[in-house]
């Protein structure tokens, strides 16, 4: 394994050296180097760059010869519309990454392209009738484009057609010129630039598709253009909890609440819930249904807002890939809100399969009757209408062809087709979808009209009961139009599918549907349990360790003298995950910043969560956006570690280097000492101490709480704290035996020293009892867990609390590697020794203690010591991620002092041959001992090559007199770092030489 790691490091070094030889930017890898999961496509970008001028010629021809005539025919006010200039510019579309998926069948291939277009396109238009000139000067488009290669053929060109669409709405920004002039034209005055942008974006998103046939007369063309949906997702919007307060009064001095509502979105399907006034824990109990076209890929997105008179405030959002719902069939979770800082959202999601027979329809209708759904009753089926074409439509005026449009209605829902101009044989090739509550009693009504005058051209009504009798619930035939011409027919395909919930079998009864009361519970008091009964998911949390390392090629945002003098940026990063937000420090004037910061957060394995990174340039007024990227949390949890350069989205350049670790909590102390030691080596210079364990506490209930004012039962809650982190349970109704049933988790830095502090209080704050649980007690317990009743101090004689506390030691891959051999991160091949040179001892010991980082570390289990004599225990390690030499001074033993009194020893370190203050480090002074313990860490910012040329000199001394600053030498040590294995990270004992002898 170590040989493989060395080979990988050597290969990476060779690649970077080749990149440097080719003149690449610092740290940038060549295009042929790919990352797992998503492939880079630099070859495709080169093809696009060379073909872009020819694409511009095609676009000019398409707009002038095809698009312009359609626009002129669509509106009488636009009959003089022309394109005066079409220039696609010199900046081509870029593909940032490609990911391939297996198709739903063998004749299909799915490709997801992460595209980014920041173009200098210029398109000018003119409407001569109104002397109006407008256009587009610059455009940005960012999003995930799916390309489906289908069907695969046994003959050239192998692929029958390409289908393209955006799964989610892309980010589109168009720089308009003369927009106000264009909107002054009659017929366009009701529009706005925002509406135009929304319309353009919606045409790019599912269910809209662009089909490009590659072979003539493709039989599957109609089916590929409008395929049957994959299923339906029913979303029960139940409620939210712990939302942020956005309403403040008197300049923020008085804190109010929020008026939350939810916006649910799947592709172009959008629903908005009702507003709940003044509530941070709202309950909606509303049901919405979404048609799903593509899985994996499509997501359900829920955004919560605070309703305000002016602009609504964002309270948080969550996203979930619908492929997760397809696999689970039914999901009911508390989903953490992201980008809101806090809060959780309760959703129940059901995957409804599409059945092509009516045998299950009665069962579906019976189940739907038990569901009280708002704002609309639940659906039992969907109807898909494939509108193909019409023929021999009547002409209301002799010699004047109509502009046919079709209106399709089911109950109170009406869909309208596009207008086909000047023809009595229009072709639409479009699909429309309807939810049906009871297809046995519903009809589909169709009207064909002349758009210019809304004159009827024919009508048709089809009872859906006819579809229920048809083979596979499908009718595909020409339908004669009523009140139309003698040969007028409409070619359509009607497909009905029953919505069936195929939930997995379970040994427990399902929860009552939203809006229904729960079954009654027996009023007899059950016997008091002896152990807590937490949720099955209690204690299954993970700890995510986020290493924010560095960025490269960021955009320069600081410009001076109106852009004449180009500056740099002052970048910082925001990291969002599981409702938490971390912010890095600001790096001044650097487009290639190095942060080397670490954040830790407790996460649940709930699908749909991302680790999001947003980069900004710090400014005096408003910070500028430098790009964003994200990593799916589930990917980190499954692979345990993700160490990648992530391309920044929505900007021209830049990438971010992050390392994400899934730390696995284990109920064993076997590797605890190794975890503490590894953390001491990896501890960054800035930030909190790394966590060694995860403490999970489930507070079940309390018993025999003291009465309030002698006779009234208290409304009690429990507060829990470890260090400066605290949580609080809900407040129960007045009772001497409250039940909370809540779980909490804490990150533990030093399990040998910390303790859990629990207080039970009444609503007014008066204490009812306290509990202090030292974590060493958990470490000594079987399975690192305690479960049962604990007496509460300060309460009544029988006051106690039922809880479960369990500890999990956070084991990383580095800890496992270190336990099995050496710690990851260093070269295992020692460098050639440097020729030894004598150095004189300097007497400026007081100055050397302030030159570098000194950090106090917890003691670790000592390795075997030498039999006798003065000695010092050191750990020497090279931190590759941060490019630092790390030294930890643990202890000294059997020091020998010339004076009669016990010495006050300390250790000073210096890296030779440089004796400047920048290389000197010094521990604290230990009083009156010959066996001092230090456990202090020091760092030097040096490359590994530079370290191999250095020697470490350690002096153990004692201060004899504070007045004279006289020192007594207790021993010294010289180490040639080229001969030390800096990859191991283990501690070793070294014999100290007499200060008066040679090195």
N, C-alpha and C positions, 0 to 999 in steps of 0.2 A: 504493500500500500504506500509506504514511504517512497519507494522507488518511482511509483506512478506519479506521486505528488511532485517529486523532483523533476520528472520528465515534463509534467504539465507546466511547472514554473519555468523550466528551461525553454519550452516551446513558446510560452508567453513572452519571455525576455527576447527570444529571437524575432518574434513577430513585431514587438515594439521597436527593436533595433532596425528591422527592415522598414518599418513605418518612418522612423527617424531618417533613414537613408533616402527614403523617397520624398523627404521634405514635408511629411505629414505634421499636423499640429501635435502639440505635446500630449502624449497618452492616447492619441486617436489611432484606432486599429484600421487596417486596410479593409476594403469593401468585402473581401472574400471571407472575412472572419464573421461568423454568425453566432447568435445567442440562442439558447434553447427556447422552444415553443414558438417564437416568432423569428422568421428568417429575414435578413436584410436583402434588399433588392437593388443594389447599386447598378447592376448591369441593366436593369429595367429603366432606371433613371437616366442612364446614358442613352438608351434607345429613345426615350421620350424627348430628351434634350435635342437629339439630332432630328427627330421627326416633327418637332413642334412647329417649325415654319410651314410645313406641308399641312399640318393640322389646321393652322390658321387659314390657309387657302381654302380648305374644305369648309370651315366654319363660315367664311365670307360667302362662299357659293350657296351654302345651306340657308343662311339668313336672308340673302338677297333674293334667291329664286324660290324658296319654299315658305319661309316664315313670314316675310313681308307680305306676300299675297294673302296669306291666311289672316293676318292682322287687318289688312285693308277690307277684307270681306266680313270681318266680325262686327264692325261698327261703322255706321254711316259717317260718323265724325272723323274716322281715321282713313278715309278713302285716298288721302294724299300722303299717307305714311310711307317713308322711305328710310333706308339705311344709307347714311352719307359716308360713314367710315367704319371699317371693321379691321381692327389690328389686335391680334392676340398677344402681342408683346414678345419679349425675349425671355421671360422667366417661365419655364415649363412647370407642369404639374410634377410633384415629387411623391414617390411611394416610400413611406418610412419603414414599412414592414409588411410581410406577407405571412399569413397563417393558413394552412390547409386543413380541412376537415373531411372525414369520410362522409359521403352522401347518405341519404336515407335509403338508397338502393344502389345496385352495382353500376347503373348507367348514369351516375351523377357524381360530380366533384364540386366541392364547395371551397372557395377561396375568399378570405377576408383581407382586404387591402386597407391599411391605415394611410390615407392620402392627405396631403397638405398642399394647398395651392395659394401662394401669395404672389399674385400676378400683376403685371403692369398693362393689363388689357385696356384697350380704349375702343369703345363702340359709340358712335354718334348717330342719332336719329333726328328726323325732321318731319313735322306735319305742316306742309306748306299752307294749307287752308287757314290755319290759325297762327302762322308765322312763329311756330314753336320749335325750338331746338333744345334737345336734351341728350343725355347719354350716360355712359358708365366709364369711369376713369379709375381703374384699380378695383381688385376684388380679392377676397380671401375666402377659402373654403377648406374646412377641416372636418374629417369624419371617417367612419369605418364603412367602406364600400364592399358589399358582398357580390361576388361574381359566381354564377352557377354555370358549370359546363355540363350541358345536358341537351339531348341524349348522346351518349357515346356510341359511335357507329363502328362497324367493321370495314369501313371504306374511308378513303380520304374525303373530307379533311378530319376524320376521326370524331370531331365534335360537331353535333348538328346545329347548336345555337348557343349563344351567350345571353344570360339573363343578368341584369345589373340593377341594384337598388341599394339604398342606405337603410340599414336595419333601424337605426335611430336617427333622429333629425340631426343633420350636420350643423356645424357652426358656419353661418354664412354672413359675410359683411361686404356690402357693395358701396363703393364711393360714387354716389350719383352726382351728375352735373345737370343743372337746369330742371330739377325735379319739380319745383314750384310751377314752372311754366307748363310742364306736362300735365300736372294735376288741375290746371285751369281749364283744360279742354272739357266741354260738355260730355257727360257720360263717365268721366274719370274723376270728377270733383269730389265724389264721396269716398275715394280711396286715399290711402296715406302710404308713405314709403314703408312703414312697418307692415302694413297689410300686404304690400307687394312682396316684401321679403318673406313673410310667412307663407304666401301662396307659392313662391318659387321653392322654398324649402319643403313644403308639403308634397310637391310633385316628385321630389326625389326620394321620398320615404315610403316604406311599405304602407298600404298594399299596392302602391303604384310601382310598376316595374318597367324597365326598358328591355325589350327583346330584340336581339340582333340575330336573325337566322343566318346560318352559314351555308346552308344547302337549299336549293329551290324546292318548293312544294313540300315543305315539312309538315307531316300530318299532325304532329304534336304541338304545332305553333299556338293554337288557341288555348290548349291546356297549359302550356308553359307561360303564356301571357297572363292567364288568370287561373292559377291552380287552386284546388280546394284547400281551405284552411287546415292547419294541423290539429287544431282543437280550440277550446274555449276555457278561459280562466275566470272563475268566479271569485271575486275579492270581497271578503267581509271586512269592512272598515269598522273595527270594534271601538277602539279608543286609544288614547295616548296618556303618558304619565310623565310628570316632572319636566314639563316644558319650561322654556325660558320666559321670564317676564319681560315684555317689551313696552308695556304702557307705563310711563312715568310722568309725574306731575311736578309742578313747581320747580322746573329746571332740573329734574332728576332727584330731588330731595325726598319725594314721596313715591314709593314703589307701588304700582298697581299690579294688574294681572295682564293676561292676554285674551284676545278673542279669536281662538284658533279655528281654522278650516283647512281642509285637505284638498289637494289637486292630484288626481290619479291619472297616469298617462301610460299607454302602451302604443308606441309609434304615433300615429295621427289621432288615435282615440283618446279623448280627454274628458274626464268627469270632475265636477267640483262638488264637494259636500256642503252641507249647511254650516253656518257659523254658530259656534258655541260661545256665548258672551261670558267674559270674566271667569275663566276657568283654565287652570294649568294642568288639570287632569280630565280632559273632556271625554265624553262617551258619545259616539255617533250611532253605532249599530245600523250602518247602511251597507247595501250590497250593490256591487257593480260587476258587469260582465264585459270581458274583452275577447275579441277574436284574435287568435294567435296564428301567424302565418309561418314563422321561422323559429325553430328550436334546434340546436342552441343558437343564441344570438339576441333574440328579442328580450327586452327587460320590462318589468313593471316598475315604474318610478312613482313614488309618492312624496309630495312636497307639502309641508305644513307652513301656513302663513298666519300672521296676526293681522286681522282685519282692522284697517285704519281709514280715516276719512281721506287722507292724501295718498300715501304709498304704503302698501302692505309689506310688513317685515317678514323675512324668512325665519322660521323657527327650526328648520332642519329638513333633511331629505333622506330617503333610503332608496336603494335600487336592488333588484333581485332578478337574476337570470331565470327566465321561465323554464329553462331546461331542468332546473332544480325542482320546480313544482311538478313537471312531467314525471320525474323519477320518483318523487315522494307521493304523488297523487293528492295528498292532503297535507298541508303545512299550517300549523297554528303556533305562532311565535311572538315574542316581544322582540322587535327589531330595533337596534340602537340607531338613533338619528345621527347623521353626519352633517357637517357644516353648520350645526346649530349649537355645538358646545355641550349639549346634554339632552336628555329626554329619550323616551322609548315609544314605539308605536306597536300596537297590538293588531295583527292581521291574521285572518284565516283565509288561506288560498286553496281552492279546489280545482283540480284539472278535470275537465269534462271532455270525455272522448266523443267522437262523432260516429254514430252507428248508422249503417246503411239499411237497416230494417226497422220496422215499427213494433217489434215484439216487446221491447222494453218501455214503450211509450206510456202505458198505463202506470207502470211502477214509477216512472219519472214524475208523472203528474201527481201521483199520490204523495210522493216525497215533497214535492214543491208546495203542496198545500199545507205542510207542517212548518214551512219557513215564512216568518213574517219579515218581508224584505221592504226596505225603503231605499230610494224613492219609487222603484218600479218592482212589480212582482217578478219572481225568478222565471227564467226562460226554460222551455222544454225542448226546443229545437231551434235550428237556424235554417234559413232559406238563402240559397245563393242563386242569383239570376244572372246568367251569362247572356248579355245582349249582343248579338252578332250583327245583324243587318236587317234591312227591310227592302221590299221591292214593290214597284208599281203604286207608290203613294199618289194620292190625287193632287192635282194642281188647282188651287182655288182661283187662280187667274190664268186665262189661256196664255200659253207661251212663257209663263214665269214659274221657274222651278221653286219649290219651297225650301226653307231652312229647317229641316226636321230636328226636333228634340223630343226625348222620351221621358215621361214622368212615371215612376213605379212606386206604388203605395201599398203598404201593409198596415192596416188599422190606421193609426195616426202618424205613421212615419213615412215620409216621402223622399225618394232619391231622384235626382235629375241627371240625365246624361249630358254629354257635350253636344254642342250644336254643329251639325254638318251642313255646310252652306251650299245652296243652289243645286239640289239634286232630289230626285224622287226615288232614288235607290241608295240611301245612305248606308255607310258602314261605320259601326261604333266600336266593336270589339272591346267591350268593357264589362265589368262585373259589379254587382251590387249585392250587399249582404244585409239580412234582416234577422232580428231575434223574434222568435215566436213563443207566445205563452201557452197556446193550445191550438196546434195546427188542425185539429178536427173541426174547429168552428171559425177558421179564418180564411180570407181570400186574398189574392194578390191582384190589384187593379192597375192597369197600364193604359196610359193615354199618350198618343203621338200628336204633337202639335207643331204648327209652323211658328218658329221662334219670333219672327219679325212682328207678327200680329197676334200671337197666341191663339191662332185659329185651329180648331180641332181637325186632325187628319185621320183619326180613327181611334178606337178604344178596344179594350179586351179585359175580361175578368176570368181568373182561373181559381176555382175552389181548391184549397190545399188538401182537402180530403181526397181529391183525385190523385194527388202525388202519393198519398199513403198507400194507394192500391197499385202504384206503378212499380215495375222491377227496379230494385235498388233505390227506390224513392226518387226516381229521375224521369223527367220528361224532356226529350230532345227532338223537336219537330218544328215545322213552320206553323204558326198560329194565324188563322185568318182574322183580319181586323173587322170589327163591326163599325157601322156608320162611316164607311170608307169606300174606296174604289172596289170594283168587282174582283180584281186580282190582287188587292193589297194584302200582303202577308208580312208577318214579323217573325224572324228566325231567332229563336231563343232556346236556351237550355236551362231548365229549372231543376235544382238539386236540393233536396231536403235531408237534413241529418238530425237525428235525435241526440240530445245532450245527456250522456250517461256518466254518472260518477262511479268509477270503478275503484272504490277505496279499498285498501288492504284490510284483510280480516284482522280483528283485534280481540283480545280476551276481555277487554273492558268495554262497557257501554259507551257509545260516542257522546260527546257533550251536546247539550241541548242547542238547537239552532239559535242564532242571534234573534233576540226579541221574545224568546220563549222562556218561561220560568223554569228553574232547575227543579228536578224531582224532590219531593218532600223528604226531609231527614228526620229520623226518629228523635224524639225529645228526651229519651232516657240518656243519662250521663254515662258515657263509656268508661271503662276502667282506665286509670291513669297509666299512660305508657311508660315503659322503663327506658326506652331509647327514643331519640329524635327520628322523625320520618321525613327526611328531605326529599325534594324532587329528584327523579332519577338523573337529571343533568347536573345536580349539585356536585361540585368538585371536579367537573370536566373542563373547566376553563383552561386556556392556554396563556402563556406569557409571550408576547411579541417584543423582541429586542430590535430596535431600529437603529442602525448605524448610518447616520448622515455623514458621508465621507467628503465628497468634493464635487465640483461641477467644472465644466469646460465650455469654452467658446460661447459664453453668454453674450447677449446683445448689449451694446453700449447705449445707455439711456441718458447719461449726463452729457449734454452738449452745451456749449457756451457761444456767446455772440451770435445767437439765432442760428445755431447749427454750423457756423463756419469752423469753429474749433471743436473737434470731437473728443469727448472725455471718455470716462469708463462708467462703471456702475458700482453701487454699494449693495451687493446682494445679501439677502437673507432668505430663509426658507420657512414655510409653514407646513407642518405635517399633521394630517387629519386621519384618525382611525378610531372606530368604536366610540364616537362621540367625544373623543379627546382631541385637543389641539395643542401642538407643541410648536414653539417658535425658536429658531436658532439665533445666534448672535449675528450682528452685521459685520461683514468683511469690507473694509473700506477700499474703494478704487481697485477692484480686482475682477477681471472677467473669467478667471480660473480659480475661484475660491476653494479653500480647504477648511471645512468646519471640524471634522473629526468629533462629532457629538453623538451621544447615545441617548435614546429614549426608550422607556419600557412601559408597556400598557397591557392590561388584562383583557383578553378577547374571548368571545364565544365562537364556536364553530357554526355560525349562522350564515347561510349562503347570502351572496349579494353584497358583502362588505368589501371595500377597497382600502388600501393604504394610499392616501393621496398626498402628493407633494406639489406645493405651489411656490414658485420663486418670485421675489419682488426686489425692486431697486429702492432702497430707502431714500426718501426725499423729504424736504422740509414741509411741503404741502401734502401732495398725494403720491403714494408709492406707486411706481410703475410696474406693470406685469412683465415678467421675464420668462414665463412658460410654466407648464404643468405636466405631470405624468402620474401614473398610478400603477399599482400592482394588486391584482386580486388577492384578498386575504386567504382564500381557500387554497390558492397555489402555494403560499408560504407554509400553511399548516400541513399540506400533503408532502411537500418536498423538504421541509424542515429548515432549509436555508436557501435564500436567493441572493446572489451577489452579482449585480449587473450594472452596466451603464444603460440608463434609460433615456431615450431621445425625448426632448421637451416638445410638447405639442402646442399648437397655436402660435408659434413663433418661428422665425426664419432659421435660427441655429441654436445650438446648446444641447448639452446632455448632462445627466446627473448620475453620480455613482453612489449607490446605496447598497447596504447589506442588511437583509432582514432574516432574523433567526426565530424559529419556533422553539422555545424552551419547554421541554417536556417535564412536568412535575412528577416526581417519583416518590412513593412513600417509603423511602429507605435512606438511611444515613451513610450507606457505604461510600458514596462519592461526595459527601458533604465537604470534607476537608479539601478534596481536590477542587470542588466548585469554588470555595473561598479563595484558594490559592490562585486559580485561574482568573477569578474576578479581580484579584489584586494586580495581576499582570495586565489585564485588559482595561483597567479603570482609566477612563479618559481624564485629561487634565481639567476639563470643565464639566460641570453637571453633577448629578447626584451619584452616590455610591451605587454600584451595580447590585441587583437583588440576587440572593442565594436561594430563596424559597418562596413558595406561595402558601399563604394561610387562608383556608376557606372555613367560614364559620356559618353554621345554620342555627338560627335562633328559633326554637320551636314554640315554647310557651313558658309561662311562669305559674307558680302556685303559692297560695297563702300569702298574697301581698297584704301589707298592713292597710287597714281602712283609713280613709281620709276623714279628718275631724271626728274620729271615733265611730262613725256609723256608715259613711258613704264609701262605696267602692271607688277606687281611683281609675281614671282614664290614663292608662300607662303606655309608655313607649320605652324602648331600650336604645341606648347609644353605645357604640363600640369604637374603640380607638387603639391604634398601634402607632406609637410615635406621634407624628403630627397629622396622621390620616385618620379620619373619623367618619362614621356612618350612623344613620338613625333609622329605626324601623318606623312603620306606621303607628299612629296612636289608636289604640283599641277602644271600643265602647267600655263604659264603666264596668269593671269586673275585678275580682281578686285573683282570677285565673285567666289572664288574657292569653290569646293565641296569636302569634305573629306569622309563623311559617315564612320566614324571609332568610335569604342567604347573602353573605357578603364575602369579599375577598380582599386580601392585603398582600402587598409586596414586602417581603422581609429581607432586610439587608444582613443582619447578624442574628441568626436564630439562637445562638448561645446566650445572648444578652437581652433580647427584647421580650416584651410580655403584652398580652391582650388585656385591656382594661374595659370592663363592661359595667354600665350603670343602668338601673331601671328607675325611671322617673315618672311622676305624674305630669299631666298636661301643663300644669303651671310651673314645673321645674323642680318641685320638691323631690329629693331622692327617696327611693323606696328600698334600695339595696344595691350593693356593689360586689363585683367579682374581679379578682386579679389572677390571671392565668399565665404563669411564666412559660415561655416557649420551650425551655429546656425540659419541662415536664412532658411536653409533647414528644420531644426527641427521644425520651426514655420509654415511651409507650409503644406497644405493639402496633405496627402499621402506621406509626406517627399520628395516631388519632385517639381522641377521647370523646365518648358519647354517653351521656347520662345526665342525671340531676346534679346540680352544683349549688351549695348553700350560698345565699346572698348575705354579705355582712351589712350590718346597719338596718336590717329589716326586722320582721317578726321572728319568733322562735322557729317557725317552720317555713320561712320564706326561702324559696329556691327557684332555680331556672333550669329548664331542659334545653340542652344545646349539643351540637356536634361540632368539634373543632378538629381539623385535619391539616397536616403539613405536607407539602410536596417539595422535594429538593429539585431545583431547576437545573437540569442536566442538558448541556449543549453538546454539539458534535465535538467541539474542542476539548471539553472535559472528557468525553469518551475516548478521544484520541490520546489525551494525556494519560488517562488511566491505563491505556493499553501500551503506551510507549512514550512518545514525545509529543509536545504540544505543537499544534499547527502554527505556522507563521514564520518559520525561520529556516535558514539554510542548514542542512545537516552535514554538509561537507566543510570541515574546518579549513580556514585559509592558511597559507604558509606563514610561519612565525616571523615576526619582525625582529631584526637584530637588536639585542638588548643594549640600552644606553643608560648610563648613570644620570640621575637627576638630583639636584640639591633640594633639600626640604625647605619650604618657605614657612615663615612664622606668622602669617596673616590669617590665623584660623577663624577669627571672629567675623571676617568679611565673607568667608566662603559659604556661610549658612544661608545667605539670602539670595543667592544667584539663581536658584531653580525651584522646581516644584518639590515640596515635601508633603507627603500624605501619610497620616497615621493609619495603619491597617490592623485588622484583628489578628491575634496570634494563630499560627497554624501548627499542626502536629509536626514535631521536629523529626528529621531523619536521624539515623544513628550518629552519635557524636564520636570523635576520636577519643581514645582512652584517657589521655591526660594532656595538660599543657594549655597555654593561652590559645584561644581560637575564636573565630568569628563566623557567623552563619550568614551567607549571602545567596540571593537569587539574581541571576543575570539572564536577560532575555531581550531579543530584538522584536519589537512590535512592527510587523510589516505594514499593516493597514495605516498606521499613523507615522511610520518611518522614524521610530524613536528607539533609543537604547533605554531599557528599564533596569534599574537596580533596586533591590529591596534589601535593606539591612535588618535582619531579624533579631540577632542576639549576639552576645559575647559570653564566654565561659572561662573561669579560672584565670582571670587577669591577675597580674602580679604588680603590686605597687611598692615603691621604695619607701614611701612615708609610712608612719605608724597608723595613721587614720585611713579609713576606707576611702577610696577615690570617688570622684564624681565623673564617671566616664562618658564620652561621646565619640562618635566616629565621623571622620572627615574623609571625603572622597574627592579625587581629582583625576581627570583624563589627561594623560601625558601623550605627547610632549607639550601640550598647551597648558600653561599654568595660570591662565587668566581667570578672572572672577567668574567668567561665563561657564567654565567647566567645573567649578568647585561646588560641592554640596556638603551639608553637615547635618547630622541628626540632632535631636534634642539631648539635653544632659540628664542622665539618671543619677540620682543622689545616693551616695553611701552604699556602693555595691561592687562586688567583683564579678557578678553574673548579671549584667543588665539585659533587659529586653527592650528592643526599639520598635520593630515592625513598622518601619517607615520606608516609603517608596520615593524614588528620584528618577528623573527623566532627562535625556539629552536629545535634542533634535539633530540627528546625524543620519547619513545614508549608511547602508550596510557596508559598502566599500570603505567608507571613512572609518567606521567602527573597527574594521579589521586591521587598521593601521594604528590603533590606539592601544595604550596600556592603562589599566586601572590601578591606581595607587590608593590604598586605604590606610589611614593612621587612626589608632585608638589612643585617645589622650584624656587627661583629667586636668581640670582647672584647680590649681593649688591655692591661688590667692585672687580674690576679686579685685583687690586694690592694685596689685602689680600685673595682673593678667598673666602670671607665670603659669606654665603648663608642664605636666609630667607626661612623658611618653610611655605608653603601656604596651605598644606593639605596632607592627606595620605589616602590610601585605602588598605584593606586586603581582599583577596578573596580566599576561599578554592576551588580549581579547581575541586575537587571531587563533589562539589555541583553546578557546572556550567554545563549547557547543551552545550557541545562543538560541537554538531552536527548541531546546528541551524545556526551559522554563522551570526547572526543578531547583530546590535549594540545596546548598552544599556547605559543609564545614571546611574552613581553611585555617591552617596553623598560622599563628602570628609570630613573626620574627622579632627578635629584640631590636629596638629602635636604634641601638648603637652599632648593630652589625650591618653588613652590606645587604642589598636587596636580594 
